[in-house]
Amino acid sequence: MRDLTVPEQKEIWDRRNANEALRSLPPDPRVLSYIGDLPQQSRRALDIGCGNGRHLKQLAEIGWRATGIDWSNEALVQSRETLAGFEQTVNILSADYRKLNYGGNYFHVILAIDVIHHGKKRDLERAIAEIKRIKAISGTALISLPGIRNAPAEHQADFIDEQTVVLRSGLEVGIPHHFIKESDIGTLFRAFKNISADKVVLPMPAGMEPLHSMHENEWYWIKVSG
Ligand SMILES: C[S@@+](CC[C@H](N)C(=O)[O-])C[C@H]1O[C@@H](n2cnc3c(N)ncnc32)[C@H](O)[C@@H]1O
């Protein structure tokens, strides 16, 4: 099985992001609660893989100078629509999460919600290293990653390794997905001084095409600082 090129992956994301149900996805309650606890002031935030802009808007509304990056043009168009009126304080740019063009110690808050497991393990590791590098020392990051119970059964997908799967069907067909075990969290995020993780098992997705045939809709919500 050959790896998809970057333009091929971007095309798949453009098509996936144009899906009607996903275009209008509302903010995640866990992100709303995290943003709700932030001070209302003009500090720098980054949303990695900002999708339709649902979380960028929450940051903009409390006065943060927010940047959203995504490598899908469709996501950038949607985010710009969602953030209409916030052009003075919000930047929406095309970038790859594996190499972010910012200096060190820059963002006070970083979000990576349902994004940086879309790749192989080394892509996830590169994203985490970038988050560590560009996060202000006093800042925090909130990251959501799917648990291994979220992976499809072996006969329904192509496994690259024990925890990485290329989907054979659905909106994200051909895109590798890396699924984590609870015991991976300490190692993956070892560069940070403080790590807290909550395991959440959500109801199976209803009303839209399941992305893949997971055993359980298991996610880890990881907060890091330092
Ligand atoms: C499942 S969506 C999540 C979007 C958003 N974070 C949210 O919570 O609604 C994943 C997003 O990551 C983007 N993406 C995937 N791989 C990427 C990469 N290597 N660099 C930048 N964006 C990427 C996709 O285009 C897509 O918009």
PDBQT file of the ligand as one rigid body, heavy atoms in Angstrom, charges set to zero:
ROOT
HETATM    1  C1  LIG A 301     -11.448  15.904  12.204  1.00  0.00    +0.000 C 
HETATM    2  S1  LIG A 301     -11.117  17.531  11.650  1.00  0.00    +0.000 S 
HETATM    3  C2  LIG A 301     -11.175  18.462  13.161  1.00  0.00    +0.000 C 
HETATM    4  C3  LIG A 301     -11.351  19.953  12.931  1.00  0.00    +0.000 C 
HETATM    5  C4  LIG A 301     -11.424  20.846  14.179  1.00  0.00    +0.000 C 
HETATM    6  N1  LIG A 301     -10.256  20.739  15.020  1.00  0.00    +0.000 N 
HETATM    7  C5  LIG A 301     -12.666  20.565  14.970  1.00  0.00    +0.000 C 
HETATM    8  O1  LIG A 301     -12.554  20.200  16.141  1.00  0.00    +0.000 OA
HETATM    9  O2  LIG A 301     -13.760  20.722  14.413  1.00  0.00    +0.000 OA
HETATM   10  C6  LIG A 301      -9.376  17.457  11.291  1.00  0.00    +0.000 C 
HETATM   11  C7  LIG A 301      -8.875  18.712  10.583  1.00  0.00    +0.000 C 
HETATM   12  O3  LIG A 301      -7.433  18.631  10.520  1.00  0.00    +0.000 OA
HETATM   13  C8  LIG A 301      -7.011  19.034   9.225  1.00  0.00    +0.000 C 
HETATM   14  N2  LIG A 301      -5.702  18.376   8.974  1.00  0.00    +0.000 N 
HETATM   15  C9  LIG A 301      -5.466  17.043   8.807  1.00  0.00    +0.000 A 
HETATM   16  N3  LIG A 301      -4.146  16.826   8.642  1.00  0.00    +0.000 NA
HETATM   17  C10 LIG A 301      -3.537  18.038   8.714  1.00  0.00    +0.000 A 
HETATM   18  C11 LIG A 301      -2.180  18.466   8.622  1.00  0.00    +0.000 A 
HETATM   19  N4  LIG A 301      -1.167  17.598   8.414  1.00  0.00    +0.000 N 
HETATM   20  N5  LIG A 301      -1.917  19.781   8.793  1.00  0.00    +0.000 NA
HETATM   21  C12 LIG A 301      -2.934  20.681   8.985  1.00  0.00    +0.000 A 
HETATM   22  N6  LIG A 301      -4.235  20.330   9.057  1.00  0.00    +0.000 NA
HETATM   23  C13 LIG A 301      -4.531  19.025   8.935  1.00  0.00    +0.000 A 
HETATM   24  C14 LIG A 301      -8.131  18.596   8.298  1.00  0.00    +0.000 C 
HETATM   25  O4  LIG A 301      -8.154  19.338   7.105  1.00  0.00    +0.000 OA
HETATM   26  C15 LIG A 301      -9.370  18.847   9.164  1.00  0.00    +0.000 C 
HETATM   27  O5  LIG A 301      -9.899  20.138   8.948  1.00  0.00    +0.000 OA
ENDROOT
TORSDOF 0
